Amino acid sequence: MAELGQQTVDFSVLVSRAAEESFLSLKELVDKSKSSDQMDSDKKIYLLKYLVKTQQRMLRLNVLAKWCQQVRLIQYCQQLQSTLSSHEACFTQAANSLFFMHEGLQQARAPIYDVPSAIEVLLTGSYQRLPKCIEDVGMLSTLAEEQQKPALKKLDTLVRSKLLEVTLPKEISEVKVSDGTALLCVNGEFKVLVTLGYRGHLSMWRILHLELLVGERSGLVKLEELRRHALGDDLERRMAAAENAFVILYSVLHELCISLIMDTVIRQVQVLRQGRWKDAIRFELISDCSTGSTLLNQDGETDSAGLRTPGLKIVYWLDLGKNSGTSDSGTCPFIKIEPGPDLQIKCVHSTFVIDPINGREAEFSLDQSCIDVEKLLLRAICCNRYTCLLEIQKDLGKNAQIFRAAGDVVLRFHMDEPDVDHKKKETQNDGREYEGEEY
């Protein structure tokens, strides 16, 4: 069934219908005028309406006749539009078919084997058809000696300018620029040799050498070559993506050094407890330095779950609590070794002690390049014992019942006496080290 507005009528039929309807209307008007008694005014009005209606109908026919002269052009435009629509659909279908065909060809394609070259390599053991440009690239040599000096000088200038553009961490104690490289050193932690040219970009830093300065009496900590290369690659990627490359460099290596230092300290304390210090000291791992919560383990089996960089508390003079009649270990002195708020290793004594060398409050620290926990513990014991003797000396001076001269009690500290078994020394006459203990 044809849609509304799509049916066609011949123009001649339309004219015939219009003329026939006009004739019938006129005949009806004449018949009414003869048969009825109408006034002349009414007859004139009906006649005028008939004339206006007929005039409008004829005007429409005239307009339609002029429009029909352009029907062929309109039909041509409609045909052209339908043709273009069909072309568009065909192009869309062709594009989709090519896309899916490309995916299928990728899976169906077969590799093109270079059979002649394979035969040549198999029979002769060599290949003589490589392009000449590959040989030229392979034969590139280093710069001549007279060319190296100007190049290194320019690279030195570039390295210095890049160092001036950034703010170096204050912990970096030494910076040396030479031969196009910069040597950065942090005392007791690490030193790094860097230069510009990471992945060919002169604005990015490249690590040439990395060395850790953390160690003990047996020597510095040595990283395996694979671990060192992996650490260097990771640092280079982080430095390339950061605004201040050296802040990232210091933070990563500093955290690594802090972990190594605390691991070394804990291991040395465990070794001490397995030896002659077994009944003389006790240690506690500090899992949260800010709240003081501790994890106690004396057998060397530590559970480090949740501990990022634990601190350590070494308690000595364990007999002090027994002699005082209390079981609480809080009466025993101790020294804490832990990372501080600034992530620097801090050594803090539980009580105020005096350094016998200068007579001031003793300050304790670790030589991070030669960590020796036993030496630190002996020094803490020495300072604590000296402080106790000073208090005894003051009490004797205030006691009016004891009569003595000004030089009867003298405290003397021997610097050259080696630190040997202190537990054995305490059972002997300590007058060899401190005069004034015999009254």
C-alpha positions in Angstrom: 0.0 0.0 0.0 1.5 3.3 -1.0 2.2 5.8 1.7 0.2 9.0 2.1 1.4 11.7 -0.3 3.2 9.3 -2.6 0.2 8.7 -5.0 0.3 10.5 -8.4 -2.5 12.0 -10.5 -2.3 13.1 -14.1 -2.5 16.9 -14.6 -5.2 16.5 -17.3 -7.5 14.6 -14.9 -7.0 17.3 -12.3 -8.0 20.0 -14.8 -11.0 18.1 -16.0 -12.2 17.6 -12.4 -11.7 21.3 -11.6 -13.7 22.4 -14.7 -16.5 19.9 -14.1 -16.9 21.0 -10.4 -16.9 24.7 -11.5 -19.6 23.9 -14.1 -21.8 22.0 -11.7 -21.5 24.7 -9.1 -22.6 27.3 -11.7 -25.5 25.2 -12.9 -26.6 24.7 -9.3 -26.4 28.4 -8.7 -28.6 29.2 -11.8 -31.2 26.6 -10.8 -31.5 28.1 -7.3 -31.9 31.5 -8.8 -34.8 30.4 -11.0 -36.7 28.3 -8.6 -36.6 30.4 -5.4 -37.7 33.9 -4.6 -34.4 35.4 -3.7 -33.6 39.0 -3.5 -31.3 40.5 -6.0 -28.7 41.3 -3.3 -28.6 37.6 -2.2 -28.2 36.5 -5.7 -25.3 38.9 -6.2 -23.6 37.7 -3.0 -23.9 34.0 -4.1 -22.6 34.8 -7.5 -19.7 36.8 -6.0 -18.7 33.8 -3.7 -18.8 31.5 -6.7 -16.6 33.7 -8.7 -14.0 34.1 -5.9 -13.9 30.3 -5.3 -13.6 29.5 -9.0 -10.9 32.2 -9.3 -8.8 30.7 -6.5 -9.2 27.2 -7.9 -7.9 28.4 -11.4 -5.0 30.2 -9.8 -3.9 27.0 -8.0 -4.2 25.1 -11.3 -2.0 27.8 -12.9 0.7 27.5 -10.2 0.6 23.7 -10.4 1.0 23.8 -14.2 4.1 26.0 -13.9 5.6 23.7 -11.2 5.0 20.6 -13.3 7.4 21.9 -15.8 10.3 21.2 -13.3 9.2 17.6 -12.3 12.0 15.9 -14.2 14.7 17.9 -12.4 13.2 17.0 -9.0 13.0 13.3 -10.0 16.6 13.4 -11.0 17.7 14.9 -7.7 15.8 12.2 -5.8 17.4 9.5 -7.9 20.8 11.0 -7.3 20.2 11.1 -3.5 19.2 7.4 -3.5 22.3 6.5 -5.5 24.6 8.4 -3.1 22.9 6.6 -0.1 23.5 3.3 -1.6 27.2 4.2 -2.3 27.6 5.2 1.3 26.3 1.9 2.5 28.6 0.0 0.2 31.7 2.0 1.3 30.9 1.4 5.0 30.4 -2.3 4.3 33.7 -2.4 2.4 35.6 -0.7 5.2 34.3 -3.2 7.8 35.1 -6.1 5.6 38.7 -4.8 5.1 39.2 -4.4 8.8 38.1 -8.0 9.6 40.1 -9.2 6.6 43.2 -7.5 8.0 42.8 -9.2 11.3 42.4 -12.6 9.6 45.5 -12.0 7.4 47.6 -11.2 10.4 46.9 -14.7 11.8 47.0 -16.5 8.4 50.2 -15.0 7.1 53.3 -17.2 6.8 56.8 -16.0 7.7 59.1 -15.3 4.8 62.2 -17.4 5.4 65.5 -16.2 3.9 66.5 -19.6 2.7 69.6 -18.5 0.6 71.0 -16.6 3.6 70.3 -19.6 5.9 72.1 -21.9 3.5 75.1 -19.6 3.3 75.4 -19.4 7.1 75.0 -23.2 7.4 77.6 -24.1 4.8 80.2 -21.3 5.2 79.7 -20.3 8.9 79.5 -16.6 7.9 77.4 -14.1 6.1 78.9 -11.8 3.5 75.8 -9.8 2.6 75.5 -7.4 5.5 75.2 -3.7 4.6 78.3 -1.7 4.6 76.8 0.8 7.1 76.6 -1.8 9.8 80.3 -2.4 9.5 80.9 1.4 9.8 78.8 1.6 12.9 80.6 -1.3 14.5 84.0 0.2 13.8 83.3 3.5 15.5 86.2 4.3 17.9 86.4 6.5 20.9 87.3 10.1 20.7 90.9 11.0 20.2 92.9 12.4 23.1 92.8 15.9 21.8 89.0 15.6 21.4 88.4 14.2 24.8 89.6 17.1 26.8 87.3 19.7 25.2 84.4 17.2 25.4 85.0 16.5 29.1 85.4 20.2 29.8 82.0 20.9 28.3 80.5 18.0 30.2 82.0 19.4 33.4 80.3 22.7 32.8 77.0 21.1 32.0 77.2 18.9 35.2 78.0 21.9 37.4 75.1 23.9 35.9 72.7 21.1 36.5 73.9 20.7 40.1 73.3 24.4 40.7 69.8 24.2 39.4 68.7 21.8 42.1 68.8 21.9 45.9 71.0 19.1 47.3 70.0 17.4 50.5 72.0 18.9 53.5 73.1 15.4 54.5 75.4 15.2 51.4 78.7 16.1 52.8 80.9 16.1 49.8 80.4 16.9 46.1 83.3 16.6 43.6 83.0 17.2 39.8 85.7 15.9 37.5 86.0 14.3 34.1 82.3 14.9 33.4 81.1 13.1 36.5 79.9 14.2 40.0 80.9 12.2 43.1 78.3 12.6 45.9 79.2 11.3 49.4 77.3 10.9 52.6 79.6 10.1 55.5 78.9 6.7 57.0 76.3 5.8 54.4 77.1 5.8 50.7 78.9 7.5 47.8 77.6 7.6 44.3 79.3 8.6 41.0 76.8 10.1 38.5 76.8 11.8 35.2 74.4 13.1 32.6 73.0 11.2 29.7 70.4 8.7 31.0 68.9 7.0 27.9 70.6 9.7 25.7 69.0 12.7 27.5 71.5 15.2 28.8 68.9 16.5 31.2 68.7 13.2 33.2 71.2 11.6 35.6 72.9 8.3 35.1 74.5 6.3 37.9 78.0 5.0 37.0 79.1 3.6 40.4 77.5 3.0 43.7 79.3 2.1 47.0 77.9 1.7 50.5 80.0 3.0 53.4 78.1 1.0 56.0 80.2 -1.7 57.7 81.8 -3.3 60.7 85.2 -4.4 61.9 85.3 -7.1 59.2 84.8 -4.5 56.4 82.2 -2.6 54.5 78.9 -4.2 53.3 79.3 -5.4 49.8 76.3 -5.7 47.5 76.1 -8.4 44.9 76.7 -7.2 41.4 73.2 -8.1 40.3 71.6 -6.4 43.2 73.8 -3.3 42.7 72.8 -3.1 39.0 69.1 -3.6 39.9 69.3 -0.9 42.5 71.0 1.5 40.1 68.4 0.9 37.4 65.6 1.5 39.8 67.2 4.7 41.1 67.8 6.0 37.6 64.1 5.5 36.7 63.0 7.3 39.8 65.4 10.1 39.4 64.3 10.6 35.8 60.6 11.0 36.9 61.3 13.3 39.9 61.6 17.0 40.0 64.6 16.9 42.3 66.5 13.7 41.4 69.0 13.9 44.3 66.2 14.0 47.0 65.0 10.7 45.6 68.5 9.4 45.4 69.3 10.3 49.1 65.9 9.1 50.5 66.2 5.6 48.9 69.8 5.0 49.7 69.5 6.5 53.2 66.6 4.2 54.0 68.6 1.2 52.7 71.6 2.2 54.9 69.5 2.7 58.0 68.1 -0.9 57.5 71.6 -2.3 57.0 72.9 -0.5 60.1 70.1 -1.8 62.4 70.4 -5.3 60.9 74.1 -5.2 61.8 73.5 -3.9 65.3 70.9 -6.6 66.0 73.1 -9.3 64.6 76.1 -8.2 66.7 74.0 -8.1 69.9 72.7 -11.6 69.2 76.4 -12.7 68.8 77.3 -11.0 72.1 74.5 -12.8 73.9 75.7 -16.2 72.6 79.2 -15.4 74.0 80.6 -13.9 77.2 77.8 -11.3 77.5 75.1 -14.0 77.7 74.1 -13.4 81.4 75.3 -9.7 81.4 72.9 -8.0 78.9 69.4 -8.3 77.6 67.9 -6.7 74.5 64.5 -5.7 73.3 63.4 -4.8 69.8 61.5 -1.5 69.6 58.8 -1.9 67.0 57.4 1.6 67.4 59.9 4.2 68.4 57.3 6.9 68.9 55.2 4.9 71.4 57.9 2.8 72.9 56.2 -0.5 72.4 58.7 -3.4 72.4 59.0 -6.9 71.1 61.1 -9.1 73.4 63.2 -11.9 72.0 66.4 -13.1 73.5 67.1 -16.2 71.4 67.9 -14.5 68.2 64.6 -15.6 66.6 62.9 -12.3 65.8 59.6 -11.8 64.1 60.0 -8.7 62.0 56.4 -8.7 60.6 55.2 -5.1 60.6 58.7 -3.8 61.5 60.1 -1.4 58.9 63.2 -0.2 60.8 63.0 -1.4 64.4 65.1 0.1 67.2 67.0 -1.7 69.9 67.3 -1.4 73.6 70.3 -3.0 75.3 69.9 -3.5 79.1 73.0 -4.2 81.1 74.0 -4.6 84.8 71.1 -7.2 85.2 72.3 -8.0 88.7 71.4 -4.5 89.8 67.7 -5.4 89.9 68.4 -8.6 91.8 70.6 -6.8 94.4 68.0 -4.2 95.0 65.4 -6.9 95.7 63.1 -6.0 92.8 62.3 -8.1 89.8 61.4 -5.1 87.7 64.1 -4.6 85.0 63.3 -0.9 84.9 66.0 -0.3 87.6 68.7 -1.6 85.2 70.4 0.9 83.0 70.1 0.6 79.2 71.1 2.3 76.0 68.7 2.7 73.0 69.9 2.5 69.4 67.1 3.6 67.0 66.3 5.9 64.0 65.2 9.3 65.2 62.5 11.5 63.8 65.0 12.8 61.3 65.8 9.2 60.3 69.3 9.4 61.7 70.7 6.7 64.1 70.4 7.9 67.7 72.2 6.4 70.7 70.5 7.5 74.0 71.4 6.3 77.5 68.6 5.7 80.0 70.2 7.9 82.7 72.4 11.0 82.8 76.0 9.9 82.7 79.3 11.9 82.6 82.1 11.3 80.1 85.3 10.9 82.2 87.4 12.4 79.4 85.8 15.9 79.3 83.7 15.9 82.5 80.5 16.7 80.5 77.4 14.7 79.6 78.3 11.7 77.6 77.2 11.6 74.0 77.0 8.2 72.3 77.1 7.5 68.6 77.9 4.7 66.2 80.7 4.7 63.7 78.5 3.6 60.8 81.5 2.6 58.7 82.8 0.4 61.5 79.9 -0.6 63.7 81.0 -2.0 67.0 78.2 -2.5 69.5 80.5 -4.0 72.1 82.7 -1.0 72.1 79.6 1.3 72.5 78.3 -0.9 75.4 81.7 -0.8 77.1 81.8 3.0 76.8 78.3 3.3 78.3 79.3 1.1 81.2 82.5 3.1 81.8 80.6 6.4 81.8 77.9 5.0 84.1 80.5 3.6 86.5 82.4 6.9 86.5 79.1 8.8 87.2 78.3 6.5 90.2 81.8 7.0 91.6 81.4 10.8 91.3 78.2 10.6 93.3 79.9 8.5 96.0 82.7 11.0 96.1 80.2 13.9 96.6 78.5 12.0 99.3 81.8 11.4 101.1 82.6 15.0 100.9 79.3 16.0 102.5 79.7 13.5 105.3 81.1 15.3 108.3 81.9 12.2 110.3 84.7 11.2 107.9 87.9 13.2 108.3 90.2 13.2 105.3 92.5 15.5 103.4 91.6 17.1 100.1 93.5 14.6 98.0 92.6 11.4 99.7 90.0 10.5 97.1 91.0 10.8 93.5 89.1 9.5 90.4 91.4 8.6 87.6 90.5 7.3 84.1 93.1 5.3 82.1 92.7 5.8 78.4 95.2 3.2 77.4 93.7 0.3 79.3 92.2 -2.2 76.8 88.6 -3.0 77.1 88.7 -6.7 78.1 86.3 -8.9 80.1 84.6 -6.2 82.3 82.7 -8.8 84.2 86.0 -10.2 85.4 87.5 -6.8 86.1 84.5 -5.9 88.3 85.3 -8.9 90.6 88.9 -7.8 91.0 90.3 -4.7 92.7 89.1 -1.8 90.6 91.6 0.4 92.3 93.9 -0.1 89.3 91.5 1.9 87.2 89.8 4.2 89.8 91.6 5.3 92.9 89.2 6.2 95.7 87.1 3.0 95.8 88.9 1.9 98.9 88.2 4.1 101.9 
